[in-house]
Amino acid sequence: MNKTLSFTLLLLTACGGGLASMPTGPKPTWIDGAAAEFAADSYFTAVGMTTVKGEDLEATQKAADLAARSELTKKLEVSVSSEFSSFQAETNKNGQTSSVEVVQDLTREAVKDFDLTGTEIKARWLDRDSKVAYALVVWPKARAEAQLKAKLSELESTARQAEGEGDKNVTGNPAVALKQFLAARAALETAQNQAILLRVVTGKSATVPDISGVRGKLDKLLAGIDVKVTAGDGQRVKAGEAAPQPFVVQATVAGTPIVGLPVLFELPTGTIDAVVTTDAQGTASARVANVGPLASGEAKATAKVAWGRFAGLGDVEPGWAKGLRNIELSFRVVARALNTTRVLVKIVDSIQDAPGVATNEVQSAISNGFSSAGFNVVDAEALVARIPIDKLLTLDPKEFQKQARDLGDIVVIGQAATSFSSTLSGDVMVHRARLTLRVVDLGTGQVLATTSEEKKGDPGKGSAKAGQKALAALAKGLDPSTPGKVRAALGL
């Protein structure tokens, strides 16, 4: 044994591990990599160094030990990176190696799995002249091999069990199968890292677990996933305030809700629940506490599925999880103002004894009134296509909110109907037209205003003409205050 190293080891033993002091004296040969007692074919070795931490020798020693283990990790990283490059070249079908970035990612993930509990600090030395402390760390390859083989076996067993459970559930409960296949994939990816480490440690070929089977099953399920926005998009909010509705997404696979799926919500300009997991209905709902300044008149938020979290891998997703199907949805909030308030206007008109005759004059007049007041009047045909006319007039406000929230912000719904009033001579008659109207806030489901008006029309020949004249009179004489009342109710 090298005399200097032997002397250092003796001092470490005599001092109980060197917590109170560190060996000094002649510079040991191991500092320059000449630790003959720990041959490279049987040991990994590394030397760490640090400056002396004042008079605190214990802190100095710990810093040197940590530096030695850090150096050992760096040395292993180089070998692992080289091994990954070789492995990627072996497995890549087109014969091309993966990019440097991919190999670096794989190396980082593999190095995370290093279990350095089997390493030992075998020597320390303090250079009092330069005030630098050194430490020698040793990792017996036989011990490292045993650790890696045990871990590899454990991971492969875990993967087989998870894959088997996934196979049982893939038809009856695909949402559960999805999580089990993810767990199997995660275990096999880590096992692959362990196999690469084993190659590095032993210098011999090691069988790398086959991921293709589980990957195929997982990809098939991922292709059948449907994640959609169900609420919160397009709502109007005042700058600096909370949004009236949460942002809501729903996730299903083959029609089955996915429970416990983490969804990452991000609103760069404001404050929002960052991570929400789906409930029994596959729904994730994120509250928006503050939409931010809305400097451009709007703000955009995103909702992204976090596969790494779903697989139980924590906040930082490994490269393979990043490569899974990317599911990202967007939300938009608009600064609440008159010109961003979308108004749907639908007036159903009818003339007594003249079915099918319509003028749309009352609807046009109401639409023009809201436009003149500064509101953004939008086409209501999508509303009619979604909700039958006979239901529009009596639909509960909350149901309006549920069914039409994505179409607009305000709905103005009413009926203008004429009825016979009097006969002048022959078939010349007079009709009266009556309007019943309500305005519903689709953001809150509240009724903002109601009105009832009636007008007598000019005489007309026959019911159709008399009715049309009555509707024209009603349209011309509408109360102009309704848009203003709605504006006041909205606080605009």
CORUR-V496501 format. One record per backbone hydrogen bond with DSSP energy under -1.0 kcal/mol. CO is the residue of the C=O (numbers start at 1). NH is the residue of the N-H. E is the energy in kcal/mol with one decimal. If there is no record, write none. Layout:
BEGIN
[[CO,NH,E] [CO,NH,E]]
END
This chain:
BEGIN
[[2,6,-2.8] [3,7,-2.6] [4,8,-2.3] [5,9,-2.7] [6,10,-2.3] [7,11,-2.3] [8,12,-2.3] [9,13,-2.2] [10,14,-2.6] [11,15,-2.0] [12,17,-3.3] [13,16,-1.4] [23,126,-3.2] [29,32,-1.4] [29,34,-1.8] [30,33,-1.8] [34,36,-1.1] [35,38,-2.0] [39,42,-1.8] [39,43,-1.9] [42,141,-2.8] [44,139,-2.6] [46,137,-2.6] [48,135,-2.0] [50,133,-3.2] [52,54,-1.5] [53,56,-2.0] [55,57,-1.5] [56,60,-1.9] [57,61,-2.7] [58,62,-2.4] [59,63,-2.2] [60,64,-2.2] [61,65,-2.6] [62,66,-2.5] [63,67,-2.2] [64,68,-2.2] [65,69,-2.2] [66,70,-2.3] [67,71,-2.3] [68,72,-2.1] [69,73,-2.2] [70,74,-2.2] [71,75,-2.3] [72,76,-2.2] [73,77,-2.4] [74,78,-1.7] [75,79,-1.5] [76,80,-3.1] [77,81,-3.1] [78,82,-2.0] [79,83,-2.2] [80,84,-2.8] [81,85,-2.1] [82,86,-1.9] [83,87,-2.6] [84,88,-3.1] [85,89,-1.9] [86,90,-1.9] [87,91,-2.0] [88,92,-1.9] [92,95,-1.6] [99,103,-2.1] [100,104,-2.6] [101,105,-2.4] [102,106,-2.6] [103,107,-2.5] [104,108,-2.6] [105,109,-2.3] [106,110,-2.4] [107,111,-2.9] [108,112,-1.6] [110,113,-1.3] [111,114,-1.8] [116,119,-1.6] [120,138,-3.0] [123,136,-3.0] [125,134,-3.0] [126,128,-1.0] [127,131,-1.4] [127,132,-1.6] [131,52,-2.3] [132,127,-3.0] [133,50,-2.0] [134,125,-1.9] [135,48,-2.5] [136,122,-2.3] [136,123,-1.1] [137,46,-1.7] [138,120,-2.7] [139,44,-2.3] [140,144,-2.4] [141,145,-2.9] [142,146,-2.0] [143,147,-2.4] [144,148,-2.5] [145,149,-2.5] [146,150,-2.1] [147,151,-2.3] [148,152,-2.9] [149,153,-2.4] [150,154,-2.1] [151,155,-2.5] [152,156,-2.4] [153,157,-2.0] [154,158,-2.3] [155,159,-2.5] [156,160,-2.3] [157,161,-2.2] [158,162,-2.4] [159,163,-2.7] [160,164,-2.3] [161,165,-2.1] [162,166,-2.1] [163,167,-2.4] [164,168,-1.5] [165,169,-1.4] [166,170,-1.4] [169,173,-2.8] [173,177,-2.1] [174,178,-2.2] [175,179,-1.3] [176,180,-2.0] [177,181,-2.9] [178,182,-2.0] [179,183,-2.2] [180,184,-2.3] [181,185,-2.6] [182,186,-2.8] [183,187,-2.3] [184,188,-2.4] [185,189,-2.6] [186,190,-2.2] [187,191,-2.4] [188,192,-2.4] [189,193,-1.8] [190,194,-2.3] [191,195,-2.4] [192,196,-2.1] [193,197,-2.6] [194,198,-2.4] [195,199,-1.9] [196,200,-2.0] [197,201,-2.8] [198,202,-2.7] [199,203,-2.4] [211,215,-2.7] [212,216,-2.3] [213,217,-1.9] [214,218,-2.6] [215,219,-2.7] [216,220,-1.8] [217,221,-1.7] [218,222,-2.7] [219,223,-1.9] [221,224,-1.0] [222,225,-1.4] [224,254,-1.3] [226,252,-2.3] [228,250,-2.4] [231,248,-2.5] [235,334,-2.5] [237,336,-2.0] [238,241,-1.9] [241,291,-2.3] [247,286,-3.1] [248,230,-2.5] [248,231,-1.3] [249,284,-2.7] [250,228,-2.2] [251,258,-2.4] [252,226,-3.2] [253,256,-2.1] [256,253,-2.4] [261,278,-1.5] [262,306,-2.5] [263,276,-2.3] [264,304,-2.5] [266,302,-2.3] [267,270,-1.8] [271,289,-1.2] [271,290,-1.5] [274,265,-2.8] [276,263,-2.7] [278,260,-2.3] [279,282,-2.3] [282,251,-3.1] [283,279,-2.0] [284,249,-2.3] [286,247,-2.6] [287,273,-1.8] [288,243,-1.6] [290,271,-3.0] [292,240,-2.5] [294,297,-1.9] [297,335,-2.9] [299,333,-2.7] [301,331,-2.9] [302,266,-2.3] [303,329,-2.9] [304,264,-3.5] [306,310,-1.9] [307,311,-1.9] [308,313,-2.9] [309,312,-1.8] [318,322,-1.9] [319,323,-1.2] [321,324,-1.3] [327,305,-2.1] [329,303,-2.4] [331,301,-2.1] [332,234,-2.4] [333,299,-2.4] [334,237,-2.7] [338,341,-1.5] [341,376,-2.2] [342,409,-2.1] [342,410,-2.5] [343,378,-2.4] [344,412,-3.9] [346,414,-1.8] [348,416,-2.2] [350,418,-2.2] [351,354,-2.0] [354,357,-1.6] [360,364,-2.3] [361,365,-2.3] [362,366,-2.3] [363,367,-2.5] [364,368,-2.6] [365,369,-1.9] [366,370,-2.1] [367,371,-2.3] [368,372,-2.6] [369,373,-1.3] [370,375,-2.2] [371,374,-1.5] [376,343,-2.7] [380,384,-1.8] [381,385,-2.4] [382,386,-1.2] [383,387,-2.5] [388,391,-1.3] [388,392,-1.7] [389,393,-1.1] [391,395,-1.2] [396,400,-2.3] [397,401,-2.3] [398,402,-2.0] [399,403,-2.5] [400,404,-2.5] [401,405,-1.1] [404,407,-1.7] [404,408,-1.1] [409,442,-2.5] [410,344,-3.1] [411,440,-2.7] [412,346,-2.9] [413,438,-2.2] [414,348,-2.6] [415,436,-2.0] [416,350,-2.1] [417,434,-2.6] [419,432,-2.6] [422,430,-3.1] [425,428,-2.7] [427,462,-2.9] [428,424,-2.4] [428,425,-1.0] [429,460,-2.5] [430,421,-2.8] [430,422,-1.7] [431,457,-2.7] [432,419,-2.2] [433,455,-2.5] [434,417,-2.2] [435,453,-2.2] [436,415,-2.0] [437,451,-2.2] [438,413,-2.3] [439,448,-3.1] [439,449,-1.1] [440,411,-2.3] [441,445,-2.9] [446,441,-3.2] [449,439,-2.8] [451,437,-2.7] [453,435,-3.3] [455,433,-3.3] [460,429,-2.8] [462,466,-2.4] [463,467,-2.9] [464,468,-2.4] [465,469,-2.3] [466,470,-1.8] [467,471,-2.4] [468,472,-2.2] [469,473,-2.1] [470,474,-2.2] [471,475,-2.6] [472,476,-2.2] [473,477,-1.9] [481,485,-2.2] [482,486,-2.3] [483,487,-2.4] [484,488,-2.3] [485,489,-2.3] [486,490,-1.7] [487,492,-2.3]]
END
